[in-house]
């Protein structure tokens, strides 16, 4: 019974921490006017989750979150802005060529579809790469794509997990307030982190782990 009770306590404690972390993410996203706040808030959220995965369960959630939010506010917003523009251009091009009924437009549409897949992988791995490795500027974008393709098994798990949890959110929208991004953060960070360790252990890439 003591072991069962301990499991219940640990599970309840993690649920409360995820809810608190999600509220911080919402609050700090709003603090930056959403557009400027969401990227640094997401980096801060993933940093906390990364520390949990690495075994640092007793960190100060608010202090860690706030320090990361301040430190990475400018850097991640610059990267996020550029990726946002690229995503907008891809969406416009796909919409345009999908409305044209010709062989050439269909061929171009396939190319943009492949580019969009690479873009999606980059987006999925950008924040995990940003919080785990010490790189410079847009090297994070380059290595996010490379790591996502290299860790294809983990990438599939991330996509399926995000689809599944999105379905749950659609059925239970009240959970969005407490678990919208925190649960997705765990779903994305855990397979990504495992992939990073595997890649480094195999010597496939010489990347420096960040002390964030």
PyMOL commands that set and color helices and strands:
alter all, ss='L'
color gray80, all
select helices_A, chain A and resi 2-31+38-53+61-71+73-98+103-132+139-150+152-171+173-201
alter helices_A, ss='H'
color red, helices_A
deselect
rebuild
show_as cartoon
